[in-house]
């Protein structure tokens, strides 16, 4: 049986691990320096990275809030983005920052293309920067100038990319073979900030989490609304993560809880309680 790791982090300065099927807590880690903005599990399930203000656990270099982090597919390096306007690459086998990219504005979200060769960054000034890691060059797009791009994600097959902004809109592009963005559609998804946008592992569903207290699921064939998950969280929904089979979704909210949803029914089947402040992020490894 695959080892399942479910972790949540909070403004209460803790990271908690859970038994996913029973919602029983198994371990709590203190993070005294600041709130935790993002967490990510390495592909080999041996390490968990936590992004705070201004550090990523044991990695110093950013000067203010670290908003994004993730790992290269084989776990050889990590990328981080920050409100200090930079994206950094860290070799996990060496010390110090290996690369440093200036994005010209606060970085709210960073996604690694499945080809492992491009970082796509959503910025506070409304722009998107795509960094070619081989050429160390960037291409810039502006879907809605001066409207902050809050979250960005690339479909698992690398065919599409989506960016969500502070006006509740999602912009979707096809990714051409040369990685150029070709406009596909846009969705007026929510009436408030979209805080997280995420493709399911099977690329059939797009999830959007919002300050309007709801999570919406969209069919990626036509980007029509499939379902709204709204009977549950009483405050902003900050983060979400799909199970590997795309059948379940874990959400994290300012109501101090994380919830496990069974998506075919659109119902909550587990609630993870124990944090004393907003749950800002969640990580799941069940493959």
C-alpha positions as CSV (number, residue, x, y, z in Angstrom):
1,X,0.0,0.0,0.0
2,X,1.3,3.5,-0.9
3,X,2.3,5.7,2.0
4,X,-0.1,8.6,2.4
5,X,1.2,11.9,3.8
6,X,-1.2,14.7,4.6
7,X,0.1,17.9,6.1
8,X,-1.5,21.2,6.9
9,X,0.1,24.5,8.0
10,X,-1.3,27.5,9.7
11,X,-1.0,31.1,10.9
12,X,-0.7,29.5,14.4
13,X,2.9,28.7,13.6
14,X,2.5,25.0,13.4
15,X,2.6,22.2,10.7
16,X,0.4,19.2,11.5
17,X,0.4,15.7,10.0
18,X,-2.7,13.6,9.8
19,X,-3.9,10.1,9.2
20,X,-5.9,11.0,6.1
21,X,-8.6,8.2,6.4
22,X,-9.4,8.8,10.1
23,X,-8.5,12.6,10.4
24,X,-6.5,11.7,13.5
25,X,-3.4,14.0,14.1
26,X,-0.1,12.1,14.2
27,X,2.6,14.8,14.6
28,X,2.9,18.6,15.1
29,X,6.0,20.7,14.2
30,X,6.5,24.2,15.6
31,X,7.5,26.9,13.1
32,X,8.1,29.8,15.5
33,X,9.6,32.3,13.1
34,X,6.4,33.3,11.3
35,X,3.2,32.1,9.7
36,X,3.6,29.3,7.1
37,X,2.6,30.3,3.6
38,X,3.2,27.2,1.6
39,X,4.3,23.6,2.2
40,X,5.5,21.0,-0.3
41,X,6.6,17.3,0.0
42,X,9.6,16.0,-1.9
43,X,8.9,13.4,-4.6
44,X,10.7,10.7,-2.4
45,X,8.5,11.7,0.6
46,X,11.6,12.1,2.7
47,X,11.4,15.9,3.2
48,X,8.8,18.6,3.7
49,X,9.6,22.3,2.8
50,X,7.8,25.1,4.6
51,X,7.8,28.7,3.3
52,X,7.5,31.5,5.8
53,X,8.5,35.1,6.2
54,X,11.2,35.4,4.9
55,X,12.7,31.9,5.1
56,X,12.2,28.5,3.6
57,X,13.2,26.0,6.3
58,X,17.0,26.2,6.5
59,X,17.2,28.2,3.2
60,X,17.9,31.9,3.6
61,X,18.0,34.4,0.8
62,X,14.6,36.0,0.3
63,X,14.0,39.3,2.2
64,X,10.3,39.1,2.7
65,X,7.3,36.7,2.4
66,X,8.0,33.5,0.5
67,X,4.8,32.8,-1.4
68,X,5.6,29.8,-3.5
69,X,7.7,26.7,-3.5
70,X,8.0,23.4,-5.3
71,X,10.4,20.6,-6.3
72,X,11.9,19.4,-9.6
73,X,10.4,16.0,-10.6
74,X,13.4,14.0,-9.3
75,X,13.8,16.1,-6.2
76,X,17.3,17.5,-7.2
77,X,16.3,21.1,-6.8
78,X,13.7,23.4,-5.3
79,X,12.3,26.7,-6.6
80,X,10.8,29.5,-4.5
81,X,9.1,32.8,-5.2
82,X,8.7,35.8,-2.9
83,X,7.1,39.2,-2.4
84,X,10.7,40.5,-2.7
85,X,10.2,40.2,-6.5
86,X,12.6,37.2,-7.0
87,X,12.4,33.6,-8.0
88,X,15.3,31.4,-6.7
89,X,16.5,27.9,-7.5
90,X,18.2,25.9,-4.7
91,X,20.2,22.7,-5.4
92,X,19.2,20.4,-2.6
93,X,22.6,18.7,-2.8
94,X,24.6,21.9,-2.2
95,X,24.3,25.0,0.0
96,X,23.1,28.4,-1.1
97,X,21.0,29.8,-3.9
98,X,22.1,28.5,-7.4
99,X,20.0,30.9,-9.5
100,X,18.2,34.2,-8.9
101,X,15.6,35.7,-11.3
102,X,14.4,39.2,-10.9
103,X,10.7,39.4,-11.8
104,X,10.3,43.2,-11.4
105,X,7.3,42.8,-9.0
106,X,6.1,40.8,-6.0
107,X,5.8,37.1,-6.9
108,X,2.5,35.5,-5.8
109,X,2.7,32.1,-7.5
110,X,5.2,30.0,-9.4
111,X,4.5,26.8,-11.4
112,X,7.1,24.5,-12.9
113,X,6.3,23.3,-16.4
114,X,6.1,19.4,-16.6
115,X,9.0,19.6,-19.0
116,X,11.1,20.8,-16.0
117,X,12.6,23.5,-18.1
118,X,10.4,26.5,-17.5
119,X,9.2,28.4,-14.4
120,X,5.9,30.3,-14.9
121,X,5.4,33.2,-12.4
122,X,2.3,35.1,-11.5
123,X,3.0,38.7,-10.3
124,X,1.3,41.3,-8.2
125,X,1.5,43.8,-11.0
126,X,-0.8,41.6,-13.2
127,X,2.0,40.2,-15.4
128,X,3.1,36.6,-16.0
129,X,6.8,35.9,-16.5
130,X,8.0,32.6,-18.1
131,X,11.6,31.8,-17.4
132,X,13.5,29.5,-19.8
133,X,15.9,27.7,-17.4
134,X,18.2,26.6,-20.2
135,X,18.5,30.1,-21.8
136,X,18.0,32.2,-18.6
137,X,15.6,34.3,-20.6
138,X,12.0,35.4,-19.9
139,X,8.8,36.1,-21.9
140,X,6.2,38.3,-20.4
141,X,2.4,38.3,-20.7
142,X,-0.2,40.7,-19.2
143,X,-3.7,39.1,-19.2
144,X,-5.3,42.0,-17.2
145,X,-2.9,44.8,-16.5
146,X,-2.5,45.9,-12.9
147,X,-4.8,43.1,-11.6
148,X,-2.7,40.8,-9.4
149,X,-2.2,37.3,-10.6
150,X,-2.8,35.3,-7.4
151,X,-2.3,31.7,-8.6
152,X,-1.0,29.9,-11.6
153,X,-0.8,26.3,-12.7
154,X,0.1,24.1,-15.7
155,X,-1.9,21.1,-16.7
156,X,-0.1,17.8,-16.0
157,X,0.3,17.1,-19.7
158,X,1.8,20.5,-20.3
159,X,-0.9,21.5,-22.9
160,X,-2.5,24.3,-21.0
161,X,-1.8,27.0,-18.4
162,X,-4.2,28.9,-16.2
163,X,-3.8,32.1,-14.2
164,X,-6.3,33.3,-11.6
165,X,-6.5,36.9,-10.5
166,X,-7.9,39.2,-7.8
167,X,-11.0,40.0,-9.7
168,X,-12.1,36.4,-9.7
169,X,-11.2,35.6,-13.3
170,X,-9.3,32.7,-14.8
171,X,-7.3,33.1,-18.0
172,X,-6.5,29.9,-19.9
173,X,-4.0,29.5,-22.7
174,X,-2.9,26.6,-24.9
175,X,0.9,26.0,-24.7
176,X,2.3,25.8,-28.1
177,X,5.3,23.4,-28.8
178,X,7.6,26.4,-28.5
179,X,5.9,27.1,-25.1
180,X,4.3,30.3,-26.3
181,X,0.8,31.2,-24.8
182,X,-2.1,30.9,-27.2
183,X,-5.3,32.4,-25.7
184,X,-8.0,29.7,-25.2
185,X,-10.7,31.1,-22.9
186,X,-11.3,33.0,-19.7
187,X,-13.8,32.4,-16.9
188,X,-15.6,34.8,-14.6
189,X,-15.2,32.2,-11.9
190,X,-15.8,34.0,-8.6
191,X,-17.0,37.4,-7.3
192,X,-14.0,37.8,-5.1
193,X,-10.2,36.9,-5.0
194,X,-9.2,33.6,-6.4
195,X,-6.6,32.3,-3.9
196,X,-5.7,29.0,-5.6
197,X,-6.2,27.4,-9.0
198,X,-5.2,23.8,-9.7
199,X,-5.6,21.1,-12.4
200,X,-6.4,17.6,-11.3
201,X,-3.8,14.9,-12.0
202,X,-5.9,13.5,-14.8
203,X,-6.3,17.0,-16.2
204,X,-10.1,16.7,-16.5
205,X,-11.0,19.1,-13.7
206,X,-9.8,22.6,-12.7
207,X,-10.4,23.7,-9.1
208,X,-10.6,27.3,-8.0
209,X,-10.6,28.4,-4.3
210,X,-11.8,31.8,-3.4
211,X,-12.3,34.4,-0.7
212,X,-16.0,34.0,-1.4
213,X,-15.8,30.9,0.8
214,X,-16.4,28.4,-2.1
215,X,-14.5,26.0,-4.2
216,X,-15.6,25.5,-7.8
217,X,-14.9,22.6,-10.1
218,X,-14.7,23.2,-13.9
219,X,-14.7,20.8,-16.8
220,X,-11.5,21.3,-18.7
221,X,-13.0,20.2,-22.0
222,X,-15.2,23.4,-22.2
223,X,-14.5,25.1,-18.9
224,X,-18.1,24.9,-17.9
225,X,-18.9,24.7,-14.2
226,X,-19.2,21.2,-12.9
227,X,-19.9,21.8,-9.2
228,X,-19.7,24.3,-6.4
229,X,-18.4,23.1,-3.1
230,X,-20.0,25.6,-0.7
231,X,-21.7,23.9,2.2
232,X,-18.8,23.8,4.6
233,X,-16.1,26.4,5.0
234,X,-17.3,29.6,6.7
235,X,-14.3,31.8,5.6
236,X,-11.8,32.2,2.8
237,X,-10.5,29.0,1.2
238,X,-6.8,29.4,0.7
239,X,-5.5,26.2,-0.8
240,X,-6.4,22.8,-2.2
241,X,-4.8,19.6,-3.4
242,X,-6.2,16.6,-5.3
243,X,-5.7,13.0,-4.6
244,X,-3.6,11.2,-7.2
245,X,-6.8,9.5,-8.6
246,X,-8.5,12.9,-8.9
247,X,-11.5,11.6,-6.9
248,X,-10.9,13.6,-3.7
249,X,-9.9,17.2,-2.8
250,X,-8.5,18.5,0.4
251,X,-9.2,22.2,1.1
252,X,-7.7,24.6,3.7
253,X,-9.5,27.6,5.1
254,X,-9.5,30.6,7.4
255,X,-12.0,28.8,9.5
256,X,-9.0,26.9,11.1
257,X,-9.9,23.6,9.4
258,X,-9.0,21.4,6.4
259,X,-11.7,19.4,4.7
260,X,-11.6,16.2,2.6
261,X,-14.2,16.2,-0.2
262,X,-15.4,13.2,-2.2
263,X,-15.9,14.9,-5.6
264,X,-18.4,12.8,-7.4
265,X,-21.0,13.5,-4.6
266,X,-19.6,16.9,-3.7
267,X,-19.7,16.1,0.0
268,X,-17.3,16.4,2.9
269,X,-16.2,13.1,4.3
270,X,-13.4,14.2,6.8
271,X,-12.6,17.3,8.8
272,X,-9.1,18.0,10.1
273,X,-9.4,20.0,13.3
274,X,-6.6,21.2,15.6
275,X,-5.2,24.4,14.3
276,X,-6.0,27.6,16.3
277,X,-5.8,30.1,13.4
278,X,-6.3,30.1,9.6
279,X,-5.1,27.0,7.8
280,X,-3.1,28.6,5.0
281,X,-1.9,25.6,3.0
282,X,-2.1,21.8,2.6
283,X,0.2,19.1,1.1
284,X,-0.8,15.6,0.1
285,X,1.3,12.7,-1.2
286,X,-0.6,9.5,-1.8
287,X,0.9,8.1,-5.0
